[in-house]
Amino acid sequence: MGIGDKAEHKAEEVAGKVKEGLGDATNNPDLEAEGQAEQSKANVKQAGDDVADALREASQAVKGDEKRL
């Protein structure tokens, strides 16, 4: 994942936290739940970013090992 995607996913998480906080502060359970859902969605995207990064690093490590042979 590119840095832009990671930043976008982090921004989505922060926006969800803000919505959750506003929902809590205004006693609006719907807004609070919407914020929690946005955070969850962003966290899934961030986990996908982490998996993609790990696979990329593993692939590069294997390619590096092949060069030593």
LUMVO-337162 format. One record per atom (N, C-alpha, C, CB): residue number from 1; residue in three letters; atom name; x, y, z. Coordinates in Angstrom, 2 decimals, decimal comma, padded with zeros to 5 digits, always signed. Glycine has a CB too. Example, Ala and Ser with C-alpha at 12.3 -4.5 7.8 and 13.67 -1.06 7.14 Angstrom:
BEGIN
1:ALA:N:+013,19:-005,69:+007,80
1:ALA:CA:+012,30:-004,50:+007,80
1:ALA:C:+013,20:-003,30:+007,80
1:ALA:CB:+011,31:-004,47:+009,05
2:SER:N:+012,85:-002,25:+007,08
2:SER:CA:+013,67:-001,06:+007,14
2:SER:C:+012,90:+000,03:+007,87
2:SER:CB:+014,08:-000,60:+005,72
END
This chain:
BEGIN
1:MET:N:+000,84:-001,17:+000,00
1:MET:CA:+000,00:+000,00:+000,00
1:MET:C:+000,88:+001,24:+000,00
1:MET:CB:-000,95:+000,00:+001,21
2:GLY:N:+000,39:+002,22:-000,69
2:GLY:CA:+001,13:+003,47:-000,74
2:GLY:C:+000,89:+004,29:+000,51
2:GLY:CB:+000,74:+004,27:-001,97
3:ILE:N:+001,75:+005,26:+000,68
3:ILE:CA:+001,62:+006,14:+001,85
3:ILE:C:+000,31:+006,90:+001,81
3:ILE:CB:+002,81:+007,12:+001,93
4:GLY:N:-000,13:+007,27:+000,59
4:GLY:CA:-001,40:+007,99:+000,46
4:GLY:C:-002,57:+007,16:+000,95
4:GLY:CB:-001,63:+008,39:-000,98
5:ASP:N:-002,57:+005,86:+000,62
5:ASP:CA:-003,65:+004,98:+001,08
5:ASP:C:-003,62:+004,86:+002,60
5:ASP:CB:-003,53:+003,59:+000,44
6:LYS:N:-002,43:+004,70:+003,15
6:LYS:CA:-002,31:+004,57:+004,60
6:LYS:C:-002,80:+005,83:+005,31
6:LYS:CB:-000,85:+004,27:+005,00
7:ALA:N:-002,44:+006,98:+004,76
7:ALA:CA:-002,87:+008,25:+005,35
7:ALA:C:-004,39:+008,39:+005,26
7:ALA:CB:-002,17:+009,44:+004,66
8:GLU:N:-004,95:+007,99:+004,13
8:GLU:CA:-006,40:+008,06:+003,95
8:GLU:C:-007,11:+007,16:+004,95
8:GLU:CB:-006,78:+007,67:+002,51
9:HIS:N:-006,59:+005,97:+005,16
9:HIS:CA:-007,21:+005,03:+006,09
9:HIS:C:-007,11:+005,54:+007,53
9:HIS:CB:-006,57:+003,64:+005,98
10:LYS:N:-005,99:+006,17:+007,86
10:LYS:CA:-005,83:+006,74:+009,20
10:LYS:C:-006,80:+007,91:+009,39
10:LYS:CB:-004,37:+007,21:+009,43
11:ALA:N:-006,96:+008,72:+008,33
11:ALA:CA:-007,89:+009,85:+008,40
11:ALA:C:-009,32:+009,36:+008,60
11:ALA:CB:-007,79:+010,71:+007,13
12:GLU:N:-009,67:+008,25:+007,95
12:GLU:CA:-011,00:+007,67:+008,13
12:GLU:C:-011,20:+007,22:+009,57
12:GLU:CB:-011,21:+006,49:+007,16
13:GLU:N:-010,16:+006,66:+010,16
13:GLU:CA:-010,25:+006,23:+011,56
13:GLU:C:-010,46:+007,44:+012,47
13:GLU:CB:-008,98:+005,46:+011,98
14:VAL:N:-009,70:+008,49:+012,24
14:VAL:CA:-009,81:+009,70:+013,06
14:VAL:C:-011,20:+010,32:+012,90
14:VAL:CB:-008,72:+010,73:+012,67
15:ALA:N:-011,71:+010,36:+011,67
15:ALA:CA:-013,05:+010,90:+011,45
15:ALA:C:-014,09:+010,09:+012,21
15:ALA:CB:-013,38:+010,92:+009,93
16:GLY:N:-013,91:+008,78:+012,23
16:GLY:CA:-014,83:+007,93:+012,99
16:GLY:C:-014,77:+008,22:+014,48
16:GLY:CB:-014,51:+006,47:+012,74
17:LYS:N:-013,56:+008,47:+014,98
17:LYS:CA:-013,43:+008,79:+016,41
17:LYS:C:-014,11:+010,11:+016,73
17:LYS:CB:-011,95:+008,86:+016,81
18:VAL:N:-013,98:+011,07:+015,81
18:VAL:CA:-014,63:+012,37:+016,03
18:VAL:C:-016,15:+012,20:+016,05
18:VAL:CB:-014,22:+013,38:+014,92
19:LYS:N:-016,68:+011,44:+015,08
19:LYS:CA:-018,13:+011,21:+015,05
19:LYS:C:-018,60:+010,50:+016,31
19:LYS:CB:-018,51:+010,39:+013,82
20:GLU:N:-017,83:+009,51:+016,74
20:GLU:CA:-018,21:+008,79:+017,95
20:GLU:C:-018,25:+009,74:+019,13
20:GLU:CB:-017,23:+007,62:+018,22
21:GLY:N:-017,22:+010,58:+019,24
21:GLY:CA:-017,17:+011,55:+020,34
21:GLY:C:-018,31:+012,55:+020,29
21:GLY:CB:-015,86:+012,29:+020,32
22:LEU:N:-018,63:+013,03:+019,09
22:LEU:CA:-019,75:+013,96:+018,96
22:LEU:C:-021,07:+013,27:+019,32
22:LEU:CB:-019,82:+014,52:+017,52
23:GLY:N:-021,21:+012,04:+018,89
23:GLY:CA:-022,42:+011,30:+019,23
23:GLY:C:-022,56:+011,11:+020,73
23:GLY:CB:-022,42:+009,95:+018,55
24:ASP:N:-021,45:+010,83:+021,39
24:ASP:CA:-021,46:+010,66:+022,84
24:ASP:C:-021,77:+011,99:+023,53
24:ASP:CB:-020,11:+010,11:+023,33
25:ALA:N:-021,14:+013,06:+023,06
25:ALA:CA:-021,32:+014,36:+023,69
25:ALA:C:-022,73:+014,91:+023,50
25:ALA:CB:-020,32:+015,35:+023,13
26:THR:N:-023,36:+014,59:+022,38
26:THR:CA:-024,70:+015,11:+022,10
26:THR:C:-025,79:+014,09:+022,42
26:THR:CB:-024,81:+015,52:+020,65
27:ASN:N:-025,40:+012,99:+023,03
27:ASN:CA:-026,35:+011,93:+023,37
27:ASN:C:-027,11:+011,44:+022,13
27:ASN:CB:-027,35:+012,42:+024,44
28:ASN:N:-026,33:+011,22:+021,05
28:ASN:CA:-026,89:+010,75:+019,78
28:ASN:C:-026,30:+009,37:+019,49
28:ASN:CB:-026,57:+011,77:+018,60
29:PRO:N:-027,00:+008,32:+019,91
29:PRO:CA:-026,46:+006,97:+019,74
29:PRO:C:-026,25:+006,57:+018,27
29:PRO:CB:-027,39:+005,98:+020,40
30:ASP:N:-027,07:+007,12:+017,37
30:ASP:CA:-026,90:+006,79:+015,95
30:ASP:C:-025,57:+007,33:+015,42
30:ASP:CB:-028,08:+007,36:+015,12
31:LEU:N:-025,25:+008,57:+015,76
31:LEU:CA:-023,99:+009,18:+015,33
31:LEU:C:-022,81:+008,46:+015,97
31:LEU:CB:-023,96:+010,67:+015,68
32:GLU:N:-022,97:+008,10:+017,22
32:GLU:CA:-021,92:+007,37:+017,93
32:GLU:C:-021,65:+006,01:+017,26
32:GLU:CB:-022,32:+007,17:+019,41
33:ALA:N:-022,71:+005,31:+016,92
33:ALA:CA:-022,58:+004,00:+016,25
33:ALA:C:-021,97:+004,16:+014,86
33:ALA:CB:-023,95:+003,30:+016,16
34:GLU:N:-022,36:+005,22:+014,15
34:GLU:CA:-021,80:+005,48:+012,83
34:GLU:C:-020,28:+005,71:+012,94
34:GLU:CB:-022,49:+006,70:+012,17
35:GLY:N:-019,88:+006,45:+013,95
35:GLY:CA:-018,45:+006,69:+014,17
35:GLY:C:-017,70:+005,40:+014,48
35:GLY:CB:-018,25:+007,70:+015,30
36:GLN:N:-018,30:+004,56:+015,29
36:GLN:CA:-017,67:+003,28:+015,61
36:GLN:C:-017,55:+002,40:+014,37
36:GLN:CB:-018,47:+002,55:+016,70
37:ALA:N:-018,57:+002,42:+013,54
37:ALA:CA:-018,54:+001,63:+012,30
37:ALA:C:-017,45:+002,13:+011,36
37:ALA:CB:-019,91:+001,67:+011,59
38:GLU:N:-017,31:+003,44:+011,26
38:GLU:CA:-016,25:+004,01:+010,41
38:GLU:C:-014,87:+003,63:+010,92
38:GLU:CB:-016,39:+005,54:+010,34
39:GLN:N:-014,70:+003,63:+012,24
39:GLN:CA:-013,42:+003,23:+012,81
39:GLN:C:-013,12:+001,77:+012,49
39:GLN:CB:-013,42:+003,45:+014,33
40:SER:N:-014,12:+000,93:+012,63
40:SER:CA:-013,94:-000,50:+012,34
40:SER:C:-013,56:-000,71:+010,88
40:SER:CB:-015,22:-001,29:+012,68
41:LYS:N:-014,24:-000,02:+009,99
41:LYS:CA:-013,95:-000,14:+008,56
41:LYS:C:-012,51:+000,31:+008,27
41:LYS:CB:-014,95:+000,70:+007,73
42:ALA:N:-012,11:+001,41:+008,87
42:ALA:CA:-010,74:+001,92:+008,68
42:ALA:C:-009,72:+000,95:+009,25
42:ALA:CB:-010,59:+003,31:+009,33
43:ASN:N:-010,03:+000,34:+010,39
43:ASN:CA:-009,10:-000,61:+011,00
43:ASN:C:-008,91:-001,84:+010,12
43:ASN:CB:-009,60:-001,02:+012,39
44:VAL:N:-009,98:-002,28:+009,47
44:VAL:CA:-009,87:-003,42:+008,55
44:VAL:C:-008,97:-003,04:+007,37
44:VAL:CB:-011,28:-003,86:+008,04
45:LYS:N:-009,15:-001,84:+006,85
45:LYS:CA:-008,31:-001,38:+005,74
45:LYS:C:-006,84:-001,30:+006,17
45:LYS:CB:-008,80:+000,00:+005,23
46:GLN:N:-006,61:-000,82:+007,39
46:GLN:CA:-005,24:-000,72:+007,89
46:GLN:C:-004,63:-002,11:+008,08
46:GLN:CB:-005,21:+000,05:+009,22
47:ALA:N:-005,42:-003,07:+008,51
47:ALA:CA:-004,92:-004,43:+008,64
47:ALA:C:-004,55:-004,98:+007,26
47:ALA:CB:-005,98:-005,34:+009,32
48:GLY:N:-005,36:-004,68:+006,26
48:GLY:CA:-005,04:-005,08:+004,90
48:GLY:C:-003,74:-004,45:+004,42
48:GLY:CB:-006,17:-004,71:+003,96
49:ASP:N:-003,53:-003,18:+004,78
49:ASP:CA:-002,27:-002,51:+004,44
49:ASP:C:-001,09:-003,25:+005,07
49:ASP:CB:-002,29:-001,04:+004,92
50:ASP:N:-001,25:-003,64:+006,32
50:ASP:CA:-000,18:-004,33:+007,04
50:ASP:C:+000,13:-005,69:+006,41
50:ASP:CB:-000,56:-004,52:+008,52
51:VAL:N:-000,90:-006,41:+005,99
51:VAL:CA:-000,71:-007,71:+005,34
51:VAL:C:+000,03:-007,51:+004,01
51:VAL:CB:-002,08:-008,42:+005,10
52:ALA:N:-000,40:-006,53:+003,24
52:ALA:CA:+000,25:-006,26:+001,95
52:ALA:C:+001,72:-005,90:+002,15
52:ALA:CB:-000,49:-005,13:+001,20
53:ASP:N:+002,00:-005,09:+003,16
53:ASP:CA:+003,39:-004,72:+003,45
53:ASP:C:+004,20:-005,95:+003,85
53:ASP:CB:+003,44:-003,67:+004,58
54:ALA:N:+003,64:-006,81:+004,68
54:ALA:CA:+004,35:-008,01:+005,13
54:ALA:C:+004,64:-008,94:+003,95
54:ALA:CB:+003,54:-008,75:+006,21
55:LEU:N:+003,66:-009,10:+003,07
55:LEU:CA:+003,87:-009,94:+001,89
55:LEU:C:+004,94:-009,36:+000,98
55:LEU:CB:+002,55:-010,11:+001,12
56:ARG:N:+004,92:-008,05:+000,81
56:ARG:CA:+005,92:-007,39:-000,02
56:ARG:C:+007,32:-007,59:+000,58
56:ARG:CB:+005,59:-005,87:-000,15
57:GLU:N:+007,43:-007,42:+001,89
57:GLU:CA:+008,73:-007,60:+002,55
57:GLU:C:+009,20:-009,05:+002,45
57:GLU:CB:+008,64:-007,19:+004,03
58:ALA:N:+008,29:-009,99:+002,61
58:ALA:CA:+008,65:-011,41:+002,51
58:ALA:C:+009,10:-011,74:+001,10
58:ALA:CB:+007,46:-012,31:+002,91
59:SER:N:+008,42:-011,19:+000,12
59:SER:CA:+008,79:-011,42:-001,28
59:SER:C:+010,18:-010,86:-001,56
59:SER:CB:+007,76:-010,77:-002,23
60:GLN:N:+010,46:-009,69:-001,04
60:GLN:CA:+011,78:-009,08:-001,25
60:GLN:C:+012,86:-009,89:-000,54
60:GLN:CB:+011,78:-007,63:-000,74
61:ALA:N:+012,53:-010,43:+000,63
61:ALA:CA:+013,50:-011,25:+001,35
61:ALA:C:+013,82:-012,52:+000,57
61:ALA:CB:+012,98:-011,60:+002,76
62:VAL:N:+012,80:-013,13:-000,01
62:VAL:CA:+013,01:-014,35:-000,80
62:VAL:C:+013,86:-014,03:-002,03
62:VAL:CB:+011,66:-014,98:-001,22
63:LYS:N:+013,56:-012,93:-002,67
63:LYS:CA:+014,34:-012,53:-003,84
63:LYS:C:+015,79:-012,28:-003,45
63:LYS:CB:+013,74:-011,27:-004,49
64:GLY:N:+016,00:-011,70:-002,28
64:GLY:CA:+017,36:-011,47:-001,80
64:GLY:C:+018,09:-012,77:-001,53
64:GLY:CB:+017,34:-010,63:-000,53
65:ASP:N:+017,39:-013,77:-000,99
65:ASP:CA:+018,00:-015,08:-000,73
65:ASP:C:+018,36:-015,80:-002,04
65:ASP:CB:+017,05:-015,96:+000,09
66:GLU:N:+017,54:-015,62:-003,06
66:GLU:CA:+017,81:-016,24:-004,35
66:GLU:C:+019,09:-015,71:-004,97
66:GLU:CB:+016,65:-016,03:-005,29
67:LYS:N:+019,39:-014,46:-004,74
67:LYS:CA:+020,60:-013,86:-005,31
67:LYS:C:+021,85:-014,43:-004,66
67:LYS:CB:+020,56:-012,33:-005,14
68:ARG:N:+021,74:-014,88:-003,42
68:ARG:CA:+022,92:-015,45:-002,73
68:ARG:C:+023,29:-016,82:-003,25
68:ARG:CB:+022,65:-015,54:-001,24
69:LEU:N:+022,36:-017,52:-003,83
69:LEU:CA:+022,63:-018,89:-004,32
69:LEU:C:+023,51:-018,81:-005,47
69:LEU:CB:+021,37:-019,64:-004,69
END
